[in-house]
């Protein structure tokens, strides 16, 4: 029997409009009891992740860089120039962005057998299970492991984790062009195949890989999960959001509001150049600060065009792109909506104004990023509140936001620029600048030339 979808709740909207209020006033992070930086399994048969599938996994999920940061990833700000280093001073980073470098997305390879991908060792761990009917012959199953970022962000982790899964999903779809995506399925049935209970780690997406070679199972017993934390916590609000998002979505979904009419600012033709593997590994350099140099209009055109192309998916229906131009040669500073069908910019809201960077800087909850010196900032808009039909659709929408974040950051790198995503900021201030009455701003990515950060970072490769 099909259960009725659950409308988007006020709690879910709070995670977008005021994530600072998502947790109770006495919320404290127990830094000493955090999880391991990767999911640790003991026992089971391991094999190297080789071939095309191995390259796909490495350029999406693998630990590809090690960063030394005395503050444990907590950026200094003018009001707090030397924050206490609670987290580890050594950060394991991957090819895709992740909120707070937490990486709560896990990936499993299901074929004849079921394997978990170990991003630290670049290995496939046989879970001692059979795939069973209902799944493609070879597929990747993406999950959200909740404690991985709940311990730091609390209830906000539910939205942040969905976006993080979407970022990884965007990279997979970029590299596996013939893949097929499913986000509507019987969650509990697929979680049973993986040996998950759905409460601590839940399935969000299944990607069929028609050209991949099945990974044969072994006769191994199921490995055990080792947890570093003594106390794995949850909240009633988090659990309620998760229960609501597990309900089936309706067949019909509304699109976003119509785009603005009238003449626009023409952009240069986008470049057909595809990102290199090196671009995907370099990505953005966390800790870097924008240096105020102007960007070429071709870079702006490439970022917007290719991001819109990446959003040509059913789960991205209704998403739109806005851009605040700060320093782009030949494009007046101001607030614009991007029209992908015409590949141009239409002034909206406050229109042409030179203070876009200052407005966005004041909208930050923490001044850990100097947006006023970026070249431009892309904002992802989508139906918000009661305009989003239900919580399952809301979860898909947040994954689509992550797909956009992946596209913006990798295209910025391809253009020789740096991209810095932010989810927590004063969205009301930004929406007023754009004059929005239908869409809600979901995320922003500031793009520009950056100077190196103070911390060192080295690339690593699997043995």
Secondary structure, DSSP 8 states (H G I E B T S, - for coil): ---------HHHHHHHH-GGGSS-TT----GGG---SS-EEESS-EEE--HHHHHHHHTTTSEEEEEE-TTTT---BTTBTT----S-SEEEEESS--GGG---EEEEEESSEEEEEETTTTEEEEEEEE--TTS-SSEEEEEEETHHHHHHHTTHHHHHHHHHHHHHHHHHHHH-TT-EEE--S-HHHHHHHHT--SSSEEEEEEEE-TTS------S----EEE---S-----HHHHHHHHHHTS---S----------S--EE----------HHHHHH---TT-EE----B-HHHHHHHHHHHHHHT-SGGGTT-EEEEEESSBTTB-SEEEEEETTTTEEEEEEEEE-TTHHHHHHHHBSS--S-GGGSSEEEEEEEE-GGGS--HHHHHHHHHHHHHHHHHHHHHHHHTT-EEEEE--B-HHHHHHHHT-SSEEEEEEEEEE-EE--SS-EEE----
